[in-house]
Amino acid sequence: MDFSLSDKEQKLWDKAKAFTMEHITPHAIELEKRNEFPKDVVQKAYEAGLMNLHIPAEAGGPGQSLVSETLVSEATGYGDAGVATTIMCNNLAFAPLVIAATIDQLKTYVRPLITGKEVKFGAFCLTERVAGSDAGAVATRAEKDGDEYVITGMKCFITSAPQASLFTVFASTQPELKNKGLSVLMVPKSKAVKIGLIENKMGQKNSVQSEVIFDHARVPKDCLVGKEGEGFKIAMMTLDKTRAGIAALATGVAQRAVDEAGKFANIRQQFGQSIGNFQGIGFMLADMGARAAASRQLTRYAAWLADKGIRNSKDSAFAKFFAADAAMQNAIDAAQIMGGYGYLSEYPVEKLIRDAKLLQIYEGTNQVQRVVASGNILKECANLDTGFHVKYDGRDAPLM
């Protein structure tokens, strides 16, 4: 068992951390005050080779591993969760295409977006106001009309939608089949794709989410990804992969909270000594550090499984809900350690709290992750023989 990164991964990890320290962390508070899309920073990330890592080489991408993606997400998440979300949004938008589209489709629709001089974005369009976590209730429709599909409906909370050039849309081609009638289509930007309400959020203000309205948007039939009715399966496969990226981002937030609290606990003097010397503070720091470290290991293991082609539904769910909860708890604990200073907007910790909250909600709430994880555990244990039996009613029966 080897926990070390490869030379290539270590160089990427070092590059991502250096980029964060130069372009994200020192400017995060000011960027948030501007409350606008951080295009300049993201452009620099694109030029530095920190985006679109999962696109295969045959389609013009770097063809790097999911583990590599988590390294970038953790490093940038440490600096600012909103900027990190914007940098990694293409990972989610293009993941269904990498999973199920043909190489020709990737070359036609994705390659132009990842090989030019300017950063381009995709948008992952699954969530709807009513449907939420219930993919079977998706109301957006894609109807066949000759050699085209006509798409109508509205999506919400779509990351980077106002900047997107390509929309990965989950729409129902057979509504009566619910989940089994869901399909995936690539929809290029056009006049029939309209941006609705841009959300005003509590945190992660350096990431933009909005409604997307498809007003009879027409796309050729070769924009269908996979086959009709495979949308739900593709969505689940996508989320199994991309949850590790969210977990990595959350790990970055969790580690930032440890570092800010630890730095403060060294400097802040009370009763003639640093407050870090008091067990009440020391124990909190230890728990915070353990949460961040455990989040990192869960995340990288889930990513490693995906890279090996091993099903990771349970492990990616573990990583996502544990790391997101760790980020939230660590941020709260950091504010407590810093006392009144932790509540001031001129310090980064109150921002960590606001940013961390969204990590527990988007890309599948932590409650949904627990449903996924527990469902897998129940299946694994259904016919499990633990070796422990007890005599029951005169028979050799499992313990009831």
C-alpha positions as CSV (number, residue, x, y, z in Angstrom):
1,M,0.0,0.0,0.0
2,D,1.6,3.2,-1.2
3,F,0.1,6.6,-0.1
4,S,2.6,8.7,-2.0
5,L,1.7,10.7,-5.1
6,S,3.4,10.0,-8.4
7,D,6.0,12.6,-9.6
8,K,3.4,13.9,-12.1
9,E,0.7,14.2,-9.4
10,Q,3.1,15.8,-6.9
11,K,4.1,18.5,-9.5
12,L,0.4,19.2,-10.2
13,W,-0.3,19.4,-6.4
14,D,2.6,21.8,-5.9
15,K,1.5,23.9,-8.9
16,A,-2.1,24.1,-7.7
17,K,-1.0,25.1,-4.2
18,A,1.3,27.8,-5.6
19,F,-1.4,29.1,-7.9
20,T,-3.8,29.3,-5.0
21,M,-1.4,31.2,-2.8
22,E,-0.7,33.7,-5.5
23,H,-4.0,34.2,-7.3
24,I,-6.8,33.1,-4.9
25,T,-6.1,33.3,-1.2
26,P,-4.8,36.9,-1.0
27,H,-7.7,38.1,-3.1
28,A,-10.6,36.0,-1.9
29,I,-12.3,38.5,0.4
30,E,-12.0,41.3,-2.2
31,L,-13.3,39.0,-4.9
32,E,-16.3,38.2,-2.8
33,K,-17.1,41.8,-2.2
34,R,-17.2,42.4,-5.9
35,N,-19.8,39.6,-6.2
36,E,-19.1,38.9,-9.8
37,F,-17.8,36.0,-11.9
38,P,-14.0,35.7,-11.3
39,K,-13.1,35.5,-15.0
40,D,-9.5,36.8,-14.6
41,V,-8.6,34.2,-12.0
42,V,-10.3,31.4,-13.8
43,Q,-8.5,32.4,-17.1
44,K,-5.2,32.1,-15.3
45,A,-6.2,28.7,-13.9
46,Y,-7.0,27.6,-17.5
47,E,-3.7,28.9,-18.8
48,A,-1.9,27.1,-15.9
49,G,-3.4,23.8,-17.0
50,L,-5.6,23.3,-13.9
51,M,-8.9,22.8,-15.8
52,N,-10.5,20.1,-17.9
53,L,-8.0,17.5,-16.6
54,H,-10.4,14.6,-17.2
55,I,-11.0,15.1,-20.9
56,P,-9.3,12.2,-22.8
57,A,-6.2,12.9,-25.0
58,E,-8.1,11.7,-28.1
59,A,-10.5,14.7,-27.6
60,G,-7.7,17.2,-27.0
61,G,-7.6,17.0,-23.2
62,P,-4.9,16.2,-20.7
63,G,-6.4,12.8,-20.0
64,Q,-5.4,12.9,-16.3
65,S,-6.8,10.9,-13.4
66,L,-9.6,11.7,-11.0
67,V,-7.0,11.7,-8.2
68,S,-5.3,14.6,-10.1
69,E,-8.6,16.5,-10.2
70,T,-9.0,16.1,-6.5
71,L,-5.5,17.6,-5.9
72,V,-6.5,20.8,-7.8
73,S,-9.9,20.9,-6.1
74,E,-8.4,20.6,-2.6
75,A,-5.7,23.2,-3.3
76,T,-8.1,25.8,-4.8
77,G,-10.8,25.0,-2.2
78,Y,-8.3,26.0,0.5
79,G,-8.1,29.5,-1.1
80,D,-11.8,30.1,-1.9
81,A,-14.6,27.6,-2.3
82,G,-16.5,29.7,-4.8
83,V,-13.5,30.2,-7.1
84,A,-12.7,26.5,-6.8
85,T,-16.3,25.6,-7.8
86,T,-16.0,27.8,-10.9
87,I,-12.6,26.2,-11.8
88,M,-14.0,22.7,-11.4
89,C,-17.4,23.2,-12.9
90,N,-16.4,21.8,-16.2
91,N,-15.5,18.5,-14.5
92,L,-19.2,18.1,-13.7
93,A,-20.5,19.5,-17.0
94,F,-18.3,17.3,-19.2
95,A,-18.2,14.2,-17.0
96,P,-21.4,12.7,-18.6
97,L,-19.9,13.2,-22.0
98,V,-16.6,11.6,-21.1
99,I,-18.6,8.7,-19.7
100,A,-21.1,8.1,-22.5
101,A,-20.4,10.3,-25.6
102,T,-18.4,9.0,-28.5
103,I,-14.9,10.4,-29.3
104,D,-16.3,12.0,-32.4
105,Q,-18.9,13.8,-30.2
106,L,-16.2,15.0,-27.8
107,K,-14.1,16.2,-30.7
108,T,-17.0,18.1,-32.2
109,Y,-18.6,19.7,-29.1
110,V,-16.0,19.7,-26.3
111,R,-12.6,20.0,-28.0
112,P,-13.3,23.6,-29.2
113,L,-14.1,24.6,-25.7
114,I,-10.9,23.3,-24.1
115,T,-8.2,24.1,-26.7
116,G,-8.7,27.8,-27.4
117,K,-6.9,30.7,-25.8
118,E,-9.8,31.8,-23.7
119,V,-11.5,29.7,-21.0
120,K,-14.9,28.3,-22.1
121,F,-17.5,26.7,-19.8
122,G,-20.0,23.9,-19.9
123,A,-23.0,23.7,-17.6
124,F,-24.5,20.6,-16.0
125,C,-28.3,20.9,-16.2
126,L,-30.1,18.4,-14.0
127,T,-31.7,20.2,-11.1
128,E,-35.2,21.7,-11.4
129,R,-37.3,23.7,-8.9
130,V,-39.8,20.8,-8.3
131,A,-37.7,17.8,-9.1
132,G,-34.7,18.6,-6.8
133,S,-33.1,15.2,-5.8
134,D,-36.0,13.3,-7.5
135,A,-34.6,12.8,-11.0
136,G,-37.7,10.9,-12.0
137,A,-39.7,14.1,-11.6
138,V,-37.7,16.0,-14.2
139,A,-40.2,18.1,-16.3
140,T,-37.8,19.3,-19.1
141,R,-38.8,17.5,-22.3
142,A,-36.8,16.5,-25.4
143,E,-39.1,15.6,-28.3
144,K,-37.9,14.0,-31.5
145,D,-38.7,16.0,-34.6
146,G,-37.2,14.5,-37.7
147,D,-33.5,14.6,-37.3
148,E,-33.6,17.0,-34.4
149,Y,-34.6,17.1,-30.7
150,V,-36.7,20.0,-29.4
151,I,-36.0,20.8,-25.8
152,T,-38.3,22.7,-23.5
153,G,-38.2,23.3,-19.8
154,M,-36.3,25.1,-17.1
155,K,-33.4,24.2,-14.9
156,C,-32.2,25.9,-11.7
157,F,-29.1,26.4,-9.6
158,I,-26.9,25.8,-12.7
159,T,-23.3,26.6,-12.1
160,S,-21.7,29.0,-14.6
161,A,-24.7,28.9,-16.8
162,P,-24.5,32.6,-17.9
163,Q,-20.9,32.0,-19.1
164,A,-21.5,28.5,-20.6
165,S,-21.1,27.7,-24.3
166,L,-22.4,24.1,-24.0
167,F,-25.2,22.7,-21.7
168,T,-25.3,19.1,-20.7
169,V,-29.1,18.7,-20.3
170,F,-31.0,15.9,-18.7
171,A,-34.4,15.8,-20.2
172,S,-37.2,13.3,-20.5
173,T,-37.7,11.7,-23.8
174,Q,-40.4,9.3,-22.4
175,P,-42.1,11.0,-19.4
176,E,-44.3,8.1,-18.6
177,L,-41.2,6.0,-17.8
178,K,-40.0,8.5,-15.2
179,N,-36.3,7.6,-14.4
180,K,-36.1,5.2,-17.3
181,G,-37.3,7.9,-19.7
182,L,-34.5,10.3,-18.9
183,S,-31.9,11.1,-21.6
184,V,-28.8,13.3,-21.9
185,L,-28.3,15.8,-24.7
186,M,-25.6,18.4,-25.5
187,V,-27.2,21.8,-26.2
188,P,-24.9,24.5,-27.6
189,K,-25.6,28.1,-26.6
190,S,-28.2,29.7,-28.8
191,K,-31.0,32.3,-28.7
192,A,-33.4,29.5,-27.6
193,V,-31.3,28.9,-24.4
194,K,-32.0,31.8,-22.1
195,I,-30.6,32.7,-18.7
196,G,-33.2,33.3,-16.0
197,L,-32.8,34.4,-12.4
198,I,-29.2,34.6,-11.2
199,E,-29.2,33.5,-7.6
200,N,-27.9,35.7,-4.7
201,K,-26.3,33.3,-2.3
202,M,-25.2,33.4,1.3
203,G,-21.7,32.2,0.4
204,Q,-19.5,31.0,-2.5
205,K,-20.2,34.3,-4.1
206,N,-17.3,33.8,-6.5
207,S,-19.4,31.1,-8.2
208,V,-22.5,31.9,-10.2
209,Q,-25.7,29.8,-10.3
210,S,-28.8,30.6,-12.3
211,E,-31.9,29.4,-14.0
212,V,-31.6,28.1,-17.6
213,I,-34.7,28.2,-19.8
214,F,-34.9,26.0,-22.9
215,D,-37.4,27.6,-25.2
216,H,-37.9,25.0,-27.9
217,A,-34.1,24.7,-28.4
218,R,-33.3,22.6,-31.4
219,V,-30.3,20.3,-31.6
220,P,-29.3,17.7,-34.2
221,K,-29.9,14.0,-33.2
222,D,-26.1,13.5,-32.8
223,C,-26.3,15.6,-29.7
224,L,-27.9,12.7,-27.9
225,V,-25.4,11.2,-25.5
226,G,-25.6,7.4,-25.3
227,K,-29.1,6.1,-26.0
228,E,-32.5,7.4,-25.1
229,G,-33.5,6.3,-21.6
230,E,-29.9,6.1,-20.3
231,G,-29.9,9.5,-18.7
232,F,-30.5,8.4,-15.1
233,K,-27.8,5.7,-15.3
234,I,-25.4,8.3,-16.8
235,A,-26.3,10.8,-14.1
236,M,-25.5,8.3,-11.3
237,M,-22.2,7.3,-12.9
238,T,-21.4,10.9,-13.3
239,L,-22.1,11.7,-9.6
240,D,-20.1,8.7,-8.4
241,K,-17.1,10.3,-10.1
242,T,-17.6,14.0,-9.4
243,R,-18.5,13.6,-5.7
244,A,-14.8,13.1,-5.0
245,G,-14.2,16.6,-6.5
246,I,-16.7,18.1,-4.1
247,A,-15.2,16.1,-1.2
248,A,-11.7,17.4,-2.2
249,L,-12.9,21.0,-2.3
250,A,-14.5,20.5,1.2
251,T,-11.2,19.0,2.4
252,G,-9.5,22.2,1.3
253,V,-12.0,24.3,3.4
254,A,-11.6,21.9,6.4
255,Q,-7.8,22.2,6.2
256,R,-8.0,26.0,5.9
257,A,-10.1,26.2,9.0
258,V,-7.4,24.1,10.9
259,D,-4.6,26.3,9.7
260,E,-6.4,29.6,10.5
261,A,-7.4,28.4,14.0
262,G,-3.9,26.9,14.7
263,K,-2.2,30.1,13.6
264,F,-4.5,32.2,15.8
265,A,-4.1,29.8,18.8
266,N,-0.3,30.3,18.6
267,I,-0.6,34.1,18.5
268,R,-3.5,34.9,20.9
269,Q,-2.3,35.3,24.5
270,Q,-4.5,34.8,27.5
271,F,-3.5,34.3,31.1
272,G,0.2,34.6,30.2
273,Q,0.3,32.0,27.5
274,S,-0.8,31.1,24.0
275,I,-4.4,29.8,24.0
276,G,-3.3,26.7,22.1
277,N,-1.7,25.5,25.3
278,F,-5.1,25.1,26.9
279,Q,-6.5,21.6,26.6
280,G,-9.9,22.9,25.6
281,I,-8.4,24.6,22.6
282,G,-5.8,21.8,21.9
283,F,-8.4,19.1,21.8
284,M,-10.6,21.1,19.4
285,L,-7.6,21.6,17.1
286,A,-6.8,17.8,17.3
287,D,-10.4,16.9,16.3
288,M,-10.3,19.5,13.5
289,G,-7.0,18.1,12.1
290,A,-8.3,14.5,12.3
291,R,-11.4,15.5,10.3
292,A,-9.4,17.2,7.6
293,A,-7.0,14.2,7.4
294,A,-9.8,11.6,7.3
295,S,-11.6,13.7,4.6
296,R,-8.4,13.6,2.5
297,Q,-8.0,9.9,2.7
298,L,-11.7,9.1,2.0
299,T,-11.6,11.4,-1.0
300,R,-8.4,10.1,-2.6
301,Y,-9.5,6.5,-2.0
302,A,-12.9,7.2,-3.7
303,A,-11.0,8.8,-6.6
304,W,-8.5,6.0,-6.8
305,L,-11.3,3.4,-7.1
306,A,-12.9,5.4,-10.0
307,D,-9.5,5.6,-11.7
308,K,-9.2,1.8,-11.4
309,G,-12.6,1.2,-12.8
310,I,-13.9,-0.1,-9.5
311,R,-17.5,0.9,-8.5
312,N,-17.2,3.6,-5.9
313,S,-20.8,4.6,-5.2
314,K,-20.6,4.0,-1.4
315,D,-17.1,5.3,-1.1
316,S,-17.7,8.5,-3.0
317,A,-20.9,9.1,-0.9
318,F,-18.8,8.6,2.3
319,A,-16.2,11.1,1.1
320,K,-18.7,13.7,0.1
321,F,-20.8,13.8,3.2
322,F,-17.9,13.3,5.6
323,A,-15.7,16.0,4.1
324,A,-18.6,18.5,3.7
325,D,-19.6,17.9,7.3
326,A,-16.0,18.2,8.4
327,A,-15.6,21.5,6.5
328,M,-18.7,22.9,8.2
329,Q,-17.8,21.7,11.7
330,N,-14.2,22.8,11.3
331,A,-15.2,26.3,10.2
332,I,-17.6,26.6,13.2
333,D,-14.9,25.4,15.6
334,A,-12.3,27.8,14.0
335,A,-14.7,30.7,14.7
336,Q,-15.2,29.5,18.3
337,I,-11.4,29.4,18.8
338,M,-11.0,32.8,17.4
339,G,-13.8,34.2,19.5
340,G,-15.0,37.7,18.4
341,Y,-12.3,37.8,15.7
342,G,-13.8,34.8,14.1
343,Y,-17.1,36.6,13.7
344,L,-15.6,39.6,11.8
345,S,-15.7,39.8,8.0
346,E,-12.2,41.1,7.8
347,Y,-11.0,37.6,8.9
348,P,-11.5,34.6,6.6
349,V,-13.3,32.2,9.1
350,E,-16.8,33.6,8.9
351,K,-16.5,33.3,5.1
352,L,-15.5,29.6,5.6
353,I,-18.7,29.0,7.5
354,R,-20.8,30.5,4.7
355,D,-18.9,28.7,2.0
356,A,-18.9,25.4,3.8
357,K,-22.7,25.3,4.2
358,L,-23.3,24.9,0.5
359,L,-20.9,21.9,0.4
360,Q,-23.5,20.0,2.5
361,I,-26.2,20.8,-0.1
362,Y,-25.1,20.9,-3.7
363,E,-24.3,17.9,-5.9
364,G,-26.5,15.8,-3.8
365,T,-27.3,16.8,-0.2
366,N,-25.5,15.0,2.6
367,Q,-28.7,13.3,3.5
368,V,-29.0,11.9,-0.1
369,Q,-25.3,10.7,0.3
370,R,-26.3,8.8,3.4
371,V,-29.2,7.2,1.5
372,V,-26.7,6.1,-1.2
373,A,-24.2,4.8,1.3
374,S,-26.7,3.0,3.5
375,G,-28.4,1.4,0.5
376,N,-25.0,-0.1,-0.6
377,I,-24.3,-1.3,3.0
378,L,-27.7,-3.0,3.2
379,K,-27.1,-4.8,-0.1
380,E,-23.6,-5.9,1.0
381,C,-24.9,-7.3,4.3
382,A,-28.1,-8.9,3.0
383,N,-26.6,-12.3,2.6
384,L,-23.5,-11.8,4.7
385,D,-22.3,-14.6,7.0
386,T,-20.4,-13.1,9.9
387,G,-19.7,-16.5,11.4
388,F,-21.8,-15.7,14.5
389,H,-24.9,-17.8,15.0
390,V,-27.2,-18.7,17.9
391,K,-29.6,-21.5,18.6
392,Y,-33.1,-20.2,18.1
393,D,-36.2,-22.3,18.7
394,G,-34.2,-25.5,18.4
395,R,-32.7,-24.5,15.1
396,D,-29.3,-23.1,14.0
397,A,-30.5,-19.6,12.9
398,P,-28.9,-16.2,12.5
399,L,-29.1,-13.9,15.5
400,M,-32.4,-12.0,15.3
